[in-house]
Amino acid sequence: MIAALFMGLSNWFERLERQGRDAYLAESHDIVELEHRIRVLETESFRVL
């Protein structure tokens, strides 16, 4: 029961994070900016760990 609750919360948080990343990338005006934003996300993910 508790494990299912944690899995549900984990999935919910992952979905929110993914939606935020997608929105951030979608705001790019061109391919150069998109690539820059992708690099920013990649380096930030290493800092969080």
Biotite code that builds the C-alpha atoms (Angstrom):
import biotite.structure as struc

atoms = struc.array([
    struc.Atom([0.000, 0.000, 0.000], chain_id="A", res_id=1, res_name="MET", atom_name="CA", element="C"),
    struc.Atom([2.679, 2.513, 1.001], chain_id="A", res_id=2, res_name="ILE", atom_name="CA", element="C"),
    struc.Atom([4.927, 1.365, -1.839], chain_id="A", res_id=3, res_name="ALA", atom_name="CA", element="C"),
    struc.Atom([2.122, 2.039, -4.322], chain_id="A", res_id=4, res_name="ALA", atom_name="CA", element="C"),
    struc.Atom([1.632, 5.504, -2.839], chain_id="A", res_id=5, res_name="LEU", atom_name="CA", element="C"),
    struc.Atom([5.337, 6.309, -3.202], chain_id="A", res_id=6, res_name="PHE", atom_name="CA", element="C"),
    struc.Atom([5.359, 5.006, -6.771], chain_id="A", res_id=7, res_name="MET", atom_name="CA", element="C"),
    struc.Atom([2.339, 7.152, -7.602], chain_id="A", res_id=8, res_name="GLY", atom_name="CA", element="C"),
    struc.Atom([3.970, 10.247, -6.109], chain_id="A", res_id=9, res_name="LEU", atom_name="CA", element="C"),
    struc.Atom([7.241, 9.497, -7.857], chain_id="A", res_id=10, res_name="SER", atom_name="CA", element="C"),
    struc.Atom([5.488, 9.159, -11.212], chain_id="A", res_id=11, res_name="ASN", atom_name="CA", element="C"),
    struc.Atom([3.579, 12.380, -10.603], chain_id="A", res_id=12, res_name="TRP", atom_name="CA", element="C"),
    struc.Atom([6.765, 14.332, -9.795], chain_id="A", res_id=13, res_name="PHE", atom_name="CA", element="C"),
    struc.Atom([8.562, 12.864, -12.807], chain_id="A", res_id=14, res_name="GLU", atom_name="CA", element="C"),
    struc.Atom([5.674, 13.912, -15.051], chain_id="A", res_id=15, res_name="ARG", atom_name="CA", element="C"),
    struc.Atom([5.763, 17.464, -13.660], chain_id="A", res_id=16, res_name="LEU", atom_name="CA", element="C"),
    struc.Atom([9.512, 17.678, -14.182], chain_id="A", res_id=17, res_name="GLU", atom_name="CA", element="C"),
    struc.Atom([9.224, 16.370, -17.744], chain_id="A", res_id=18, res_name="ARG", atom_name="CA", element="C"),
    struc.Atom([6.460, 18.861, -18.555], chain_id="A", res_id=19, res_name="GLN", atom_name="CA", element="C"),
    struc.Atom([8.597, 21.696, -17.221], chain_id="A", res_id=20, res_name="GLY", atom_name="CA", element="C"),
    struc.Atom([11.574, 20.627, -19.324], chain_id="A", res_id=21, res_name="ARG", atom_name="CA", element="C"),
    struc.Atom([9.397, 20.272, -22.413], chain_id="A", res_id=22, res_name="ASP", atom_name="CA", element="C"),
    struc.Atom([7.913, 23.743, -21.917], chain_id="A", res_id=23, res_name="ALA", atom_name="CA", element="C"),
    struc.Atom([11.392, 25.243, -21.400], chain_id="A", res_id=24, res_name="TYR", atom_name="CA", element="C"),
    struc.Atom([12.669, 23.633, -24.606], chain_id="A", res_id=25, res_name="LEU", atom_name="CA", element="C"),
    struc.Atom([9.541, 24.598, -26.559], chain_id="A", res_id=26, res_name="ALA", atom_name="CA", element="C"),
    struc.Atom([10.212, 28.284, -25.856], chain_id="A", res_id=27, res_name="GLU", atom_name="CA", element="C"),
    struc.Atom([13.351, 28.139, -28.011], chain_id="A", res_id=28, res_name="SER", atom_name="CA", element="C"),
    struc.Atom([13.277, 30.480, -30.992], chain_id="A", res_id=29, res_name="HIS", atom_name="CA", element="C"),
    struc.Atom([15.710, 28.555, -33.172], chain_id="A", res_id=30, res_name="ASP", atom_name="CA", element="C"),
    struc.Atom([17.861, 25.427, -33.257], chain_id="A", res_id=31, res_name="ILE", atom_name="CA", element="C"),
    struc.Atom([20.871, 27.203, -31.739], chain_id="A", res_id=32, res_name="VAL", atom_name="CA", element="C"),
    struc.Atom([18.867, 28.280, -28.706], chain_id="A", res_id=33, res_name="GLU", atom_name="CA", element="C"),
    struc.Atom([17.317, 24.813, -28.438], chain_id="A", res_id=34, res_name="LEU", atom_name="CA", element="C"),
    struc.Atom([20.748, 23.182, -28.386], chain_id="A", res_id=35, res_name="GLU", atom_name="CA", element="C"),
    struc.Atom([21.926, 25.668, -25.752], chain_id="A", res_id=36, res_name="HIS", atom_name="CA", element="C"),
    struc.Atom([18.910, 24.916, -23.574], chain_id="A", res_id=37, res_name="ARG", atom_name="CA", element="C"),
    struc.Atom([19.514, 21.179, -23.928], chain_id="A", res_id=38, res_name="ILE", atom_name="CA", element="C"),
    struc.Atom([23.119, 21.657, -22.753], chain_id="A", res_id=39, res_name="ARG", atom_name="CA", element="C"),
    struc.Atom([21.906, 23.743, -19.811], chain_id="A", res_id=40, res_name="VAL", atom_name="CA", element="C"),
    struc.Atom([19.491, 20.992, -18.780], chain_id="A", res_id=41, res_name="LEU", atom_name="CA", element="C"),
    struc.Atom([22.191, 18.331, -19.121], chain_id="A", res_id=42, res_name="GLU", atom_name="CA", element="C"),
    struc.Atom([24.660, 20.223, -16.928], chain_id="A", res_id=43, res_name="THR", atom_name="CA", element="C"),
    struc.Atom([21.998, 21.104, -14.349], chain_id="A", res_id=44, res_name="GLU", atom_name="CA", element="C"),
    struc.Atom([21.008, 17.458, -14.004], chain_id="A", res_id=45, res_name="SER", atom_name="CA", element="C"),
    struc.Atom([24.596, 16.627, -13.016], chain_id="A", res_id=46, res_name="PHE", atom_name="CA", element="C"),
    struc.Atom([24.647, 19.409, -10.425], chain_id="A", res_id=47, res_name="ARG", atom_name="CA", element="C"),
    struc.Atom([21.490, 18.087, -8.764], chain_id="A", res_id=48, res_name="VAL", atom_name="CA", element="C"),
    struc.Atom([23.013, 14.650, -8.295], chain_id="A", res_id=49, res_name="LEU", atom_name="CA", element="C"),
])
